[in-house]
């Protein structure tokens, strides 16, 4: 069965003490974590949410994060790339997975392979709620994903239009999801037809949201704005560009804050591919901590703006590109 997006409505209330996200498809993992966090905060607005990657957590820190709170606060600990948890960390984490402390929810995202399998099996034996987040490697599974996204947005699509859409967009789930939502919006709900798909993607291969992001994070605001306007003119969805900007800024921030080390060591610690670490390290050379904090705030606000809070999403994107450039210059 292909993994499908996790929405807040799919989660039981109250949340179980342990949830297991199996797979490393970024979009599905991010959606699952977002839905779980929203459910936890809805249940208790004072929930303390902490996110770590497996390679960076230490046993001593876990005691502080998972032990009883002096003030009775609910706690949500999210561990990405849990397969990278080291022996000392696993020794502390395992008992909490087997018997979670009252008021504490543990979320483990595990790639699903042989590495770190003991922790994966421990969570399964503890009857953790398991959510599939595996990469969709088969074209049929990606087609099912797109159909689901279009139904989720209130539309429907025929086989020929779906085939053309997937040929034009490719295999990236985040972009497929953004395009699906945009097409349903453009269609006014109902049928997403072949003509609409073809018009939408005419010339689209010339630019992408990541082209805008790559220019913005290195301070080339002028060219980034030109690429943005072209992307909007040919129909690249607002949300796809916003997600690309967020991914670019967050990647730079994560690599910048990780400090020294080889690309492969950092990739292992951060749960990122080495090529992405290399690119983010190069892009982050002239950033400061203050600037990165500002840029992270910009992309967080932008996410809400392009999903309906801004009167003009195109202006919100342009403003975000300018603010990211200004943040990079803040020494």
N, C-alpha and C positions, 0 to 999 in steps of 0.2 A: 504493500500500500504506500503510495507517495505521501510524504509529509504535507500537511496543509497549514495555512497560517493559523496562529493561535489568537483568538480574540478573547476579550474579557468575559464574554458570555459562555465560553467553553470551560471556564474554570469553576470548580466547586466553591461554595462559600459555607463555612470559612475555608480558607486555604489549608491544605494538609501541611504538616511540619517539614516535609522534605519533598522537593520537586526535582526531577531529573530531566535535563534537556539533552537528548542524544543526537549528535551530529554537529557539523560546523558550517552550515549554510548561514552566512551573516544575517541576511534578512529575516529568516525564520527565528534565529536565536534572538535578534533584537526585538522582534515582535513579541516573542514569548516573554522575554524579560520585561518588556514594557507592560504587557497585560498583567503579569504577576505583580509588578510593582504597583500598578494602578489599583488592583484588587486589595493589596495589603494596605495601601494608604487609605482606600475607601473604608476599609474595616476599622482602621485606627489612624487618624490623621497625624498622630505623633510618632508613627513608626520610623525608626532610625534605619535608613537604607545604606548598606555598605557594599561596594563592588570591588572585587580583587581578581587578578589572574592567578592561576594555580602556581606558576613559577615564582611569584613574588611573596606569597604568604608564608609566615613563620608560625611555628607552634605557639610561641608566647603571645603573639598578636591574636591568634584564634581564641585563646582563653578569654581575652578581653572582649572580643567581638561576640562570642557565643555564650559567655557566662551570664548568670542572673544580673539584671540591671538594678542598681541601687534605687532608681527612680521608677521602676516598674514599666519602663518603655518597651514597646514591642520592637522586635528586631528582625530585619530581613538581610541575610547575607547572601550575596550572589558571587559564586566562584566560576569565572569563565576559564576555559581550558583546564578543567579539573584533572585531566590526565597528566598534567605537569606538576601537580602537587608533590613536593619532595617528601621523603620518608618521615622526617620530624613533623611536618605539617599534617601528613596523613594519620600519624599516630594520635594527634589531638583531634582531628576532624572526625575520624571514624566513629568514636563513641557518640558524638552529637548527631551523626547521621542515623545511628542505630536507635538512639533515644534522644530526640531533640528536647532542649530545655523549654520550659513553658514560656510562651510568648515569643518564641524564636522560630523563624522559618529559614530553612537552608535551601538554596537553589544551586545545583551543580550542573554546569554545562560541560559535557564530556564528548570528545570527538567520536567515541564509540569503537575505537580500535583496541589493539592488545595493550598498548601503553596505559599504565595506570588502571588496569582492568579490575584490580582488587577493590578499589573505591567504587567503581561502577557496579560491581556485583553486590557490594555491601548495601548500596542504595536500593538496588532491586530487591534484595532480601528483606529490607526494611519496608517494602511495599511503597516506595516513593511513587508519586504520580509522574509517569513518564510521558514526555512530549517529544515527538519526532521532529528533528531539525536537520535531517541529513540533506546533503546536496542532491539536487534532482539531476542526475546524469543522463537519464533517458528522455528523448524528445517527447514521448507520449506523456511522461509525468509532468514535464513543463507545460505541455498543452493543457493538461488537466488543471494545473495551477492557474493558468491564464483564464480558463473558463470559470474557475471558482472566483477569481478576482473580479471578473466582469459581473458574475451573478451577485457577488457581495456588494458591488456598486450599484446594483439595480438594473443591469442590462443583460443582453444575451448576444451571442456571436455564432455565425455559421462556420462550417468547416473551411471553406475557401478563404474567407476573411481572416480566420485564425491562422491559417498557414502563411498567408502574406505577412501578417503582423509579426509572427515569430521569425520569419526570414529577415524582416527588416530590423528587428530589435536584437536578435541574438539570444544568448542563453543566460544573461544576467538577470536574476530574479528581481532585484530591486528595480531595475529599469522596466522589466516586464510588468511589474505591479503598478508602477507609476503611469506607464502608457495605458494600461487597461483602465485605470480610473479616469484618466484624461479623456479617453475615447468615449466612455459612457457619458461623461459630462458633455462632451461636444455633441453627442447624439441626442442629448436631452432625455436620457434613459431609453429603454427599449432596445431595438436592434442596432448593433454596431456592424454596419454594412461594409462590403468590399470597397466601394468608392471612397467612403470616409477613411478607411485604413490607408488606402493608396495616397489620398491627398495629405493625410497627416504625416506620412513618412517621406514625402517627396523631398529629396535632397538632405534627408536627416543624417546620412553617413558622414557629412562634411564636418560635423561638430557634435560634441556631447557635453553632458554636465561635467564630466571629469576634465575636459579641456578647459572649461571655465575655472574649475577648482585649482588645477595645476598652475594657472596663471595668477590667480588671486593670492594663493598662499606664499608665492615668492615676491609679492609686492608689485606685480605688473598690472596695476589696476586698470590702466587704459586699455591694453589688449584684452584683459579679462572682460571688461564691459562690452567691447566689440564682439567678443565671442558669445557673451550672454545674449546680446540683442539679436545676433544671427540665430542662436539656438531657439530663442523665443519665436522668431519670425518663421522658422521652419517647423515649429510645433513640438519641440522638446518640452515635456511636461514640467511645470513649476516644481513639483515635488521631487522629480528626478535631479534637477539642478541643485535644489536645496540639500538633498541627501548627499550629493557629491561634494558640495562645499563642507558639509558637516563632517563627512568622512575624511576629507583632506586636512581640516583643522585638527580634528581629534587624533589622527595618525601622527601629525607633527608633534602635538602636545604629549602623546604617550611616549614617543621615541625620545623627545627632548628631555622629558623628566626621568627617563630610565638611566641616563648617565652614560658612562663609558662602557665599552664592550664591543666585541665583534658583531657583525650583522647577524651571524648565525646564533650567537649567544642571546642577543636581544630578541631575535625572532622567537626563540624558544621561550624566553621569559614572558614575552608580551602576547604570545599566541598569534603572531603575525607572520606572513611569508617573508623570507629574507629580502626579496626584491622590493617589497613595500617598505621595509625598515630602511633600506638603502635610499630609496626615494625620499622618504620622510626626513631622514637625517640630513640629506642635501638641502631640502626645502626649509629645514628649521635652523639653518646656520645663523641667520640674522634676527631670529626672534628672541624676545626677552620673556621672562616669566610673567611680568605684568601684561605684556601684549598678548600672550597666549590666553591668559585668563579672560581678557576682554574679547578675544576672538571666539572663545568657547561660549561666552554669553551671547554673542551675535548669532551664532548658528543655532543655539537653543531657541532664541526668540524667533528666528527665521522659520524654523520648523512649524511653529504654531501659525505664523503669518501666512504661509503658503497653503495651509489647510483650512483657511476660512476666516482667520481673525483680522487679516489685513484687507482693507478696501481694494487695494491694487497690488496683487502679488508680484507683478513685474517690477513695480517700483520698490517693493520690499527686497527683491533680489538685488536690484541695482544698489540700493542703500547698503545692503549687507556686504557686497563686494567692496564698496568704498570704505566701509568701517573696518573690514578685515585688513585692507591696505594701511589704514591709519593705525590700527593696532600693531601691525608689524613694525611700523616706524616708531612706536612708543618705546623708548629706551629707558 
